[in-house]
Amino acid sequence: MSQLTGYQKRLFVFLSVATFFEGYDFMALSQILPNLRADMALSEAQGGLLGSVISLGTVVAFVLVRLADRWGRRRVLALTILGYATFTFLTGLSRTPYDFALYQFVARVFLIGEWALSMVIAAEEYPAERRGFVIGVIQAANSLGSIICAAIAPFLLQTPPGWRTVYFVGVLPLLLLAYARRGLKETNRFAEYAAARTETRHSLLAILRSPYRARVLQLALIWGLTYICTNTAVLFWKEFAVGQRGFTDGEVGKAVAIASVGALPFVFFIGKLLDLWGRRRGAVFIYSVCAVFVVLAYQLHGFWALTLCLSAAIFAAIALLALLNTYTTELFPTEMRADAFAWSNNLLGRIGYVIAPGLVGWAAGHMGWGNAVSLTVVAVIAALILILALLPETSGRELEETAQL
């Protein structure tokens, strides 16, 4: 197995820190929402609408991500870091729900762009035998961000600025990241492509007119089906635990903390598993864990039984992102890689991400949270069937080869 160069090791740290903030930001909103609603006199319905508006930024990130095939990975990633730092700081200065929604909407655009480009760069800069491991660890840094935010938010909320402190604190390491970006190089694969290309413009629909259209649509459907389950399994667990199992807020907080910390060590090894077992065998394992333990986390009784199942469900949700990030970056050529990620994940795949909470919430009104969320495992089973039927094995192969499979 080839050794990583000094630059690859530094890049590994840089990309891990960059994706750390996606987890921090997503957890921040859930942690400060009750305080924000009280501060701005918002009802629960208005708070939910606020979250929906902000989440649309993950779709708009499509525009930013696809620019990386024209402007280069380094240039667009630097833009996302600076943009996210700026609008995170502005979020802390919000005075009304409208400017909060606007700043967080734009921050989410830059944040998801940063996450997507981190995956593209990781795929292009690391050797084939290490690719799954590197992408897996970088994705695991996302969950670490969530855990740290959940741990420090209760203390930050007690400071005089209240919920605003959560965002002000988040800006400080972002400024260091913005400084460190100066040592970031363009990926060798994109640099070679840019030197040889004769056309600098990419039509918006170019990839859908290419031989890769079917692969984009296949991955978009797999992403969307996966998000239907993973975006609701953790989101609604508190509603289920309090409403149907009689947990207190304190018990839910304890359970989520134990489950998250328990899942983290296994999350850091998922990339290694994908390299050793291969993508398809890894998919069977991870999707099976997701289907089984999401159901158990919403059907069993008792604090420890539910907490252990929730931990396995959290592991599976994060591991599935690592798996699909790997596939999405491997199955397209350099000149289309960012565009393909933007179409399959940020635009089309996010349809499942956006509509799932509303659909599950509606179903919960008729059959309860436990049964409503449990039914979403049908979507992940369908996603696994599509992977096994449509996607090739890419483990251990160079990107130039996997893009032709």
Beta strands, then each sheet from edge to edge (+ up, - down):
end
